[in-house]
Amino acid sequence: MGGEPLSSVDLAEKHDAVLVVLLRSHYCPLCRDIVQSLAEEYQSFASRSTAVVPVLPDQVERGAVWQRRYELPFPILSDPDESAAEDGEPAYDAFAPYQRLIRELPGAVLFRAGEDGLELVTTFGGDGGQDFPSVEELLAEVEATTDGASAGEAGPRADS
Protein backbone atom coordinates (compact mmCIF):
# COMPACT_ATOMS: atom_id res chain seq x y z
CA MET A 1 0.00 0.00 0.00
CA GLY A 2 1.97 2.99 -1.23
CA GLY A 3 5.14 1.00 -0.62
CA GLU A 4 4.13 0.08 2.96
CA PRO A 5 2.90 -3.37 4.00
CA LEU A 6 -0.69 -3.78 5.16
CA SER A 7 -1.24 -6.42 7.81
CA SER A 8 -4.20 -8.78 7.87
CA VAL A 9 -3.92 -8.67 11.66
CA ASP A 10 -4.51 -4.91 11.60
CA LEU A 11 -7.52 -5.35 9.32
CA ALA A 12 -8.96 -8.09 11.54
CA GLU A 13 -8.59 -5.92 14.63
CA LYS A 14 -10.38 -2.95 13.07
CA HIS A 15 -13.13 -4.60 11.00
CA ASP A 16 -15.71 -7.36 11.18
CA ALA A 17 -15.08 -8.40 7.56
CA VAL A 18 -12.54 -7.83 4.80
CA LEU A 19 -13.38 -7.89 1.09
CA VAL A 20 -10.23 -8.51 -0.97
CA VAL A 21 -10.73 -7.77 -4.66
CA LEU A 22 -8.16 -9.45 -6.91
CA LEU A 23 -7.89 -7.40 -10.07
CA ARG A 24 -6.69 -8.59 -13.47
CA SER A 25 -4.33 -5.74 -14.33
CA HIS A 26 -3.76 -2.01 -14.28
CA TYR A 27 -4.92 -1.84 -17.90
CA CYS A 28 -8.21 -3.75 -17.43
CA PRO A 29 -11.22 -1.43 -18.03
CA LEU A 30 -13.54 -3.74 -16.05
CA CYS A 31 -11.16 -3.63 -13.06
CA ARG A 32 -11.13 0.16 -13.17
CA ASP A 33 -14.94 0.17 -13.23
CA ILE A 34 -15.07 -2.25 -10.29
CA VAL A 35 -12.73 -0.13 -8.17
CA GLN A 36 -14.72 3.02 -8.94
CA SER A 37 -18.03 1.27 -8.10
CA LEU A 38 -16.60 0.06 -4.80
CA ALA A 39 -15.39 3.59 -4.04
CA GLU A 40 -18.85 5.03 -4.76
CA GLU A 41 -20.42 2.56 -2.31
CA TYR A 42 -17.61 2.67 0.23
CA GLN A 43 -19.86 4.04 3.00
CA SER A 44 -22.14 1.01 2.60
CA PHE A 45 -19.20 -1.30 3.27
CA ALA A 46 -17.78 0.89 6.04
CA SER A 47 -21.13 1.02 7.83
CA ARG A 48 -20.95 -2.77 7.96
CA SER A 49 -17.40 -2.60 9.39
CA THR A 50 -16.00 -4.10 6.21
CA ALA A 51 -12.60 -3.18 4.79
CA VAL A 52 -12.43 -3.01 0.99
CA VAL A 53 -8.99 -4.01 -0.25
CA PRO A 54 -8.42 -4.07 -4.02
CA VAL A 55 -5.16 -5.72 -5.08
CA LEU A 56 -3.26 -5.31 -8.35
CA PRO A 57 -0.74 -7.92 -9.50
CA ASP A 58 1.47 -5.00 -10.46
CA GLN A 59 3.99 -2.47 -9.20
CA VAL A 60 3.19 -0.06 -6.36
CA GLU A 61 3.41 2.90 -8.76
CA ARG A 62 0.53 1.59 -10.88
CA GLY A 63 -1.68 1.27 -7.81
CA ALA A 64 -0.69 4.80 -6.79
CA VAL A 65 -1.92 6.07 -10.17
CA TRP A 66 -5.38 4.63 -9.47
CA GLN A 67 -5.29 5.94 -5.90
CA ARG A 68 -4.74 9.49 -7.16
CA ARG A 69 -6.89 9.35 -10.29
CA TYR A 70 -9.96 7.87 -8.65
CA GLU A 71 -9.50 9.41 -5.18
CA LEU A 72 -10.11 6.05 -3.54
CA PRO A 73 -11.33 6.02 0.07
CA PHE A 74 -9.48 2.73 0.66
CA PRO A 75 -5.93 1.56 -0.02
CA ILE A 76 -5.09 -0.27 -3.22
CA LEU A 77 -2.45 -2.94 -2.72
CA SER A 78 0.29 -4.12 -5.01
CA ASP A 79 1.22 -7.82 -4.96
CA PRO A 80 3.09 -8.83 -8.12
CA ASP A 81 4.74 -12.22 -8.50
CA GLU A 82 7.96 -11.07 -10.14
CA SER A 83 8.89 -14.62 -11.19
CA ALA A 84 5.67 -14.98 -13.19
CA ALA A 85 6.17 -11.68 -15.04
CA GLU A 86 8.17 -13.48 -17.72
CA ASP A 87 5.05 -15.39 -18.84
CA GLY A 88 3.25 -12.15 -19.61
CA GLU A 89 0.27 -13.10 -17.45
CA PRO A 90 -0.11 -11.05 -14.27
CA ALA A 91 0.12 -13.21 -11.17
CA TYR A 92 -0.03 -12.65 -7.43
CA ASP A 93 2.61 -13.43 -4.85
CA ALA A 94 1.11 -13.31 -1.31
CA PHE A 95 -2.44 -13.61 -2.67
CA ALA A 96 -1.62 -16.55 -4.99
CA PRO A 97 -3.46 -19.10 -2.80
CA TYR A 98 -6.65 -17.03 -3.09
CA GLN A 99 -6.17 -16.42 -6.79
CA ARG A 100 -6.25 -20.21 -7.27
CA LEU A 101 -9.72 -20.29 -5.64
CA ILE A 102 -11.15 -17.98 -8.30
CA ARG A 103 -11.84 -19.31 -11.78
CA GLU A 104 -11.22 -16.05 -13.59
CA LEU A 105 -9.96 -12.60 -12.60
CA PRO A 106 -11.22 -10.20 -11.50
CA GLY A 107 -12.56 -11.94 -8.45
CA ALA A 108 -13.01 -11.35 -4.76
CA VAL A 109 -12.54 -13.11 -1.45
CA LEU A 110 -14.63 -12.28 1.61
CA PHE A 111 -13.10 -12.86 5.03
CA ARG A 112 -14.72 -12.69 8.46
CA ALA A 113 -12.57 -11.19 11.19
CA GLY A 114 -12.27 -13.17 14.37
CA GLU A 115 -10.09 -13.48 17.41
CA ASP A 116 -7.64 -15.65 15.47
CA GLY A 117 -7.40 -13.33 12.45
CA LEU A 118 -9.20 -13.60 9.14
CA GLU A 119 -11.34 -16.59 8.19
CA LEU A 120 -12.30 -17.18 4.55
CA VAL A 121 -16.07 -17.02 4.06
CA THR A 122 -16.58 -17.18 0.28
CA THR A 123 -15.11 -16.30 -3.08
CA PHE A 124 -16.62 -14.43 -6.02
CA GLY A 125 -15.70 -14.92 -9.64
CA GLY A 126 -17.36 -16.65 -12.50
CA ASP A 127 -16.43 -18.71 -15.49
CA GLY A 128 -15.67 -15.65 -17.58
CA GLY A 129 -13.63 -12.54 -16.95
CA GLN A 130 -16.74 -10.37 -17.08
CA ASP A 131 -18.63 -12.27 -14.34
CA PHE A 132 -17.78 -10.05 -11.38
CA PRO A 133 -20.75 -9.61 -9.01
CA SER A 134 -22.52 -6.31 -8.57
CA VAL A 135 -21.84 -4.15 -5.53
CA GLU A 136 -25.34 -5.02 -4.31
CA GLU A 137 -24.51 -8.75 -4.41
CA LEU A 138 -21.27 -8.14 -2.54
CA LEU A 139 -23.08 -6.08 0.09
CA ALA A 140 -25.73 -8.80 0.53
CA GLU A 141 -23.00 -11.35 1.23
CA VAL A 142 -21.26 -8.95 3.63
CA GLU A 143 -24.59 -8.39 5.38
CA ALA A 144 -25.05 -12.15 5.80
CA THR A 145 -21.47 -12.54 7.01
CA THR A 146 -21.64 -9.76 9.57
CA ASP A 147 -25.20 -10.68 10.63
CA GLY A 148 -26.40 -7.28 9.50
CA ALA A 149 -24.37 -5.48 12.15
CA SER A 150 -23.62 -1.87 11.38
CA ALA A 151 -20.69 0.09 12.74
CA GLY A 152 -22.53 3.35 12.15
CA GLU A 153 -19.49 5.08 10.65
CA ALA A 154 -16.55 4.36 8.38
CA GLY A 155 -13.61 2.40 9.65
CA PRO A 156 -13.28 0.49 12.90
CA ARG A 157 -15.80 -1.73 14.56
CA ALA A 158 -18.41 -0.14 16.72
CA ASP A 159 -16.91 -1.88 19.77
CA SER A 160 -13.34 -0.63 19.29
N, C-alpha and C positions, 0 to 999 in steps of 0.2 A: 504494500500500500504506500505509494509514493516513495519507495525504496526502503520502507520500514516494515518489519514483519508484523502480522496481525495474528494474535493467539486465539485459538479456539476456546481456551480456558477463559480468556477475558470475555469473549462473546457469550459463553455459557453462564458466566457470573452476572452479566448485565441484561440478559434477554431470556424469555421463555422458549423461544424457537429461533432457528437460523435458517434462512433460505439462501442456499448457495446456487448461483446461476452460472453454469459452465457455458461459456460463449464459444462460438466457432472460431472467429478471428476478428481482428481489428477492422478488416475490410468488409465484413458481412453486414449488408443492409438490414437483414432481419434482426441481427444481434443489436444493432444500434437502436432499432425500433423497440426491442424488448427493454433495453436499459432505460430508454426515455419513458416508456409506459410505466415501468416500476418506479421511476423517479416521480412521475405525476401522481401515483397512488401511494407514495411513501408514507404519508400520515396514516393510511389505513393499515399498513404493516406495523408501523411504530405504535399505534394505539393497541395493537395486539402483542406488544413487546416482542416483535420479531425483527431481527436484523436481516437486512437484504445485502447480500455479498456477491456481486457479479465478479467473475474471474475470467481474465483473458489468458490464453496460452501464448503470451507474447511479452515483449519487453516492458518494463515499468514506464518508459517514456510514452508508449502507445496508450496505456491506460490513463496516463496523466493528460493526454490530449482529450480523451473523452470526458475526464473529470472537469476540465476547464470548459470545453465546448458545450457540454450539456448541463453544467452547474449541478452535478449530482449531489443529493443530500446524504449519500452513503459512499463508503470507499469502494473503489474498483481495484481488485487485486491483479497482480501479474504472477503467473506460475508456468513459465515455459519449461519444457523438457528440452534442454539444449542438445542432447544426444539424438533426439528425434527430428531436429530441424533439417537434417540432411535429406530426409525423405520428402520434404516439401509439405507434409501434412502437419498442421499444428497439433501438438500433444502437450498434456499436462505432466508436471513432475509430482508435487505433493498431492494433487487431486486426481492422479491417475487411477487409483482404486475406484473412485466414484465415477470417473469417466467411463470405466468398463461396465458400470451398471446401467448406462444410458445407451440406447440403441444408436441414436443419432444426435449430434450436436446441432443447435443449442439444446441444452437440457437443464434440469434443476434437481437439487437434492434438498429435502426438508429434514432438518434435525430438530429434536426436542432437547432442550437444555435440562439437565438434571444435576444431582449432587456429584455424580461421577463424570461430568462433562457432557459432550454431545452424543445423542443417540439417534441413529438414522431412523426416520419414520417412513419416508417414501421417496421415490424418484419420479421425475416427469421427463418425458421425451418419447416421441413416437417413432414410427417406422421411417418417416421421412424427415428431412431437415427443416421442413416448414411446419411441423406438428407441435410447436411449443404451445402450452396451454395459455388461456387468457389470464389476465390479472385477476379476474373474478374467480376463476377456477382455483388459482393459487391461494387466494384469500379464503375461499371456502375450506380448503385443506388445512390452512393455518388455523382457521377458526375451530375445526374439529380437533386439531392437535393440541391447541391451547385451551380447549374446553370453553371457548367463547370468552375467556378472560380478557379484559381490556386494561391496559396500563394507564389509560387516560391522557398520556402525553408521549411524545417521541422519546425514544431511548430506553433507559433502564426499566427494569421491572417496577411495578407499583410498590413492592415490598422492600426495595433496596434504596 
